[in-house]
Amino acid sequence: MTIEVRPASVFADVRTLLGPKSATANVCWCLSYRIPSKLNNELRGPARGEHVAALCRTPTPPGVLAYEGEEPVGWAAVAPRSDTSFARSRTIPRVDDLPVWSLWCVRVRPGYRGKGVSHALIAGAVDFARAHGAPVVEAYPLDSGDARVDMTMAYAGIRKNFERAGFSHVSDTTSVLAGHPRVLMRLDLRRDAPRPDRRPFPGR
């Protein structure tokens, strides 16, 4: 299975991963950490998708998508922490004043799990952040050990997957998700030399 990761600039493909079956349904659309809570509560039904569509048209799309051929099979949200609610979080600490980027959601379509898609998404999100000048990428995965994690709540990722991608544990947090503590992990791109097997995004 060959996976390619691209910027999430095609809204129809983002909708495949994040959108509801019914256009009027209220689903997250991966907006709950991205926008202020007041706006998140105001956006209802189709307005949520319209907001994401506008984000996809910006010079810095809201994340990355994994593709098998032309089929979108995975999504990862990544953006400057200052543009997300993590900037004001009381449970996930701010380590320093660096303009870090946050990688907070990794989602793989049913039928494609267990095939390395999440690993490709993490690597692709890091490349995307690096291409946009990020000095450091943070993630806030579950520290679940060998315990089984409910797939509906595993969007934050699993600690061991980020360790495999080169992230290091920096701090514990007081955030708990699906009964598991979350940890703050970082990949410092200032010291991370580009790998020869990674293909840079267009324009880099």
C-alpha positions as CSV (number, residue, x, y, z in Angstrom):
1,M,0.0,0.0,0.0
2,T,1.6,3.3,-1.2
3,I,0.5,6.4,0.8
4,E,1.1,10.0,-0.3
5,V,0.4,12.9,2.0
6,R,-0.7,16.2,0.6
7,P,-1.9,19.6,2.0
8,A,-5.6,19.5,2.7
9,S,-6.6,22.0,-0.1
10,V,-9.3,19.9,-1.7
11,F,-12.5,20.4,0.3
12,A,-14.3,17.4,-1.2
13,D,-11.6,15.1,0.1
14,V,-11.6,16.7,3.6
15,R,-15.4,16.2,3.6
16,T,-14.8,12.5,2.9
17,L,-12.8,12.2,6.1
18,L,-14.6,14.7,8.4
19,G,-18.0,15.5,7.0
20,P,-21.3,14.0,8.2
21,K,-23.6,11.7,6.1
22,S,-26.3,14.3,6.4
23,A,-25.4,17.9,5.4
24,T,-27.5,19.3,8.2
25,A,-25.8,17.2,11.0
26,N,-23.6,18.9,13.5
27,V,-20.3,17.2,13.6
28,C,-16.9,18.4,14.8
29,W,-15.3,18.9,11.3
30,C,-12.1,19.2,13.5
31,L,-13.0,22.7,14.4
32,S,-13.4,22.4,18.2
33,Y,-9.7,23.1,18.9
34,R,-9.2,25.4,15.9
35,I,-11.7,28.2,16.5
36,P,-12.9,30.1,19.5
37,S,-15.6,28.3,21.5
38,K,-18.2,31.0,20.9
39,L,-17.8,30.6,17.1
40,N,-17.7,26.8,17.4
41,N,-21.1,26.9,19.2
42,E,-22.5,29.3,16.7
43,L,-21.6,27.3,13.6
44,R,-24.4,24.8,12.9
45,G,-25.0,22.2,10.2
46,P,-23.8,23.3,6.8
47,A,-22.1,26.4,8.2
48,R,-19.5,24.2,9.7
49,G,-18.5,22.6,6.4
50,E,-18.6,26.0,4.8
51,H,-16.1,27.3,7.3
52,V,-13.7,24.4,6.6
53,A,-14.1,24.9,2.9
54,A,-12.9,28.5,3.3
55,L,-9.9,27.2,5.3
56,C,-9.0,24.8,2.5
57,R,-8.8,27.8,0.1
58,T,-6.3,29.7,2.2
59,P,-2.5,29.7,1.5
60,T,-2.0,27.5,4.6
61,P,-4.7,24.7,4.5
62,P,-6.0,23.3,7.8
63,G,-3.9,20.1,7.7
64,V,-2.9,17.3,5.5
65,L,-4.6,14.3,3.8
66,A,-3.2,10.9,3.1
67,Y,-4.1,9.3,-0.2
68,E,-3.9,5.8,-1.7
69,G,-3.8,6.7,-5.3
70,E,-6.5,9.4,-5.6
71,E,-8.6,8.0,-2.7
72,P,-8.4,10.1,0.5
73,V,-7.8,7.7,3.4
74,G,-6.5,9.8,6.3
75,W,-6.5,13.3,7.9
76,A,-4.2,15.1,10.3
77,A,-4.9,18.6,11.7
78,V,-1.8,20.8,12.2
79,A,-1.6,24.6,12.7
80,P,0.3,27.2,14.8
81,R,-0.6,26.6,18.4
82,S,-1.3,30.4,18.7
83,D,-4.2,29.9,16.2
84,T,-5.8,27.2,18.3
85,S,-7.5,26.8,21.7
86,F,-4.3,25.0,22.9
87,A,-2.8,28.5,23.2
88,R,-5.2,29.1,26.1
89,S,-5.4,25.6,27.6
90,R,-5.3,25.2,31.3
91,T,-4.6,21.5,31.1
92,I,-1.9,21.3,28.4
93,P,1.1,23.5,29.5
94,R,2.9,26.1,27.5
95,V,6.6,25.0,27.6
96,D,8.2,28.1,26.2
97,D,7.7,31.1,23.9
98,L,8.6,29.4,20.7
99,P,6.1,29.7,17.9
100,V,5.3,26.0,17.9
101,W,2.8,24.2,15.7
102,S,0.2,21.8,17.2
103,L,-0.6,18.4,15.6
104,W,-3.8,17.4,17.5
105,C,-5.9,15.1,15.3
106,V,-5.0,12.0,13.3
107,R,-7.9,10.1,11.7
108,V,-7.8,7.1,9.4
109,R,-10.8,5.8,7.4
110,P,-12.2,2.4,8.4
111,G,-10.8,-0.3,6.2
112,Y,-7.4,1.4,6.0
113,R,-6.4,1.2,9.7
114,G,-3.3,-0.9,10.6
115,K,-1.7,-0.2,7.3
116,G,0.7,2.6,8.3
117,V,-1.6,5.5,7.3
118,S,-1.3,7.2,10.7
119,H,2.5,7.0,10.6
120,A,2.5,8.6,7.1
121,L,0.1,11.3,8.4
122,I,2.4,12.2,11.3
123,A,5.4,12.4,9.0
124,G,3.5,14.4,6.4
125,A,2.1,16.9,9.0
126,V,5.6,17.5,10.2
127,D,6.8,18.1,6.7
128,F,3.9,20.5,6.1
129,A,4.7,22.4,9.3
130,R,8.4,22.6,8.4
131,A,7.6,23.9,5.0
132,H,5.7,26.7,6.6
133,G,8.5,27.7,8.9
134,A,7.6,25.9,12.1
135,P,10.6,25.5,14.5
136,V,8.9,22.9,16.6
137,V,5.9,20.6,16.3
138,E,3.9,19.6,19.4
139,A,1.4,16.7,19.9
140,Y,-0.8,15.8,22.8
141,P,-1.3,12.0,22.4
142,L,-2.7,9.5,24.8
143,D,-0.3,7.7,27.1
144,S,-2.2,4.5,27.0
145,G,0.6,2.0,27.3
146,D,-0.7,-1.4,26.1
147,A,-4.3,-0.6,27.0
148,R,-6.8,-0.7,24.2
149,V,-8.1,2.7,23.1
150,D,-11.6,3.4,21.8
151,M,-11.1,4.3,18.2
152,T,-13.7,7.1,18.3
153,M,-11.5,8.8,21.0
154,A,-8.1,8.0,19.6
155,Y,-7.9,11.1,17.4
156,A,-5.3,12.6,19.6
157,G,-2.9,9.8,18.6
158,I,-1.0,7.3,20.7
159,R,2.3,8.1,22.4
160,K,4.3,5.2,20.9
161,N,3.4,6.4,17.4
162,F,4.8,9.8,18.0
163,E,7.9,8.3,19.6
164,R,8.4,6.2,16.4
165,A,8.2,9.5,14.5
166,G,11.0,11.0,16.6
167,F,8.9,13.0,19.1
168,S,10.1,13.2,22.6
169,H,8.1,13.5,25.9
170,V,8.5,17.0,27.2
171,S,5.8,17.3,29.9
172,D,2.9,15.6,31.5
173,T,-0.5,17.3,31.3
174,T,-3.6,17.3,33.4
175,S,-5.7,16.5,30.3
176,V,-7.4,13.1,30.2
177,L,-9.1,11.6,27.2
178,A,-11.1,8.4,27.1
179,G,-9.7,7.6,30.6
180,H,-6.1,7.9,29.5
181,P,-3.7,10.8,30.4
182,R,-2.3,12.9,27.6
183,V,1.3,13.9,27.4
184,L,3.0,16.8,25.6
185,M,5.5,15.6,23.0
186,R,7.7,17.6,20.7
187,L,9.8,17.3,17.6
188,D,12.4,20.1,17.3
189,L,12.7,20.9,13.6
190,R,15.7,23.2,14.2
191,R,17.8,20.1,14.8
192,D,15.8,17.7,12.7
193,A,17.7,17.3,9.4
194,P,15.5,16.5,6.4
195,R,15.3,12.8,5.7
196,P,16.2,11.7,2.2
197,D,13.1,9.6,1.9
198,R,10.8,12.5,2.5
199,R,9.4,14.5,-0.4
200,P,9.0,18.2,0.3
201,F,5.7,19.9,-0.4
202,P,5.2,22.0,-3.5
203,G,6.7,25.5,-3.2
204,R,9.3,24.5,-0.6
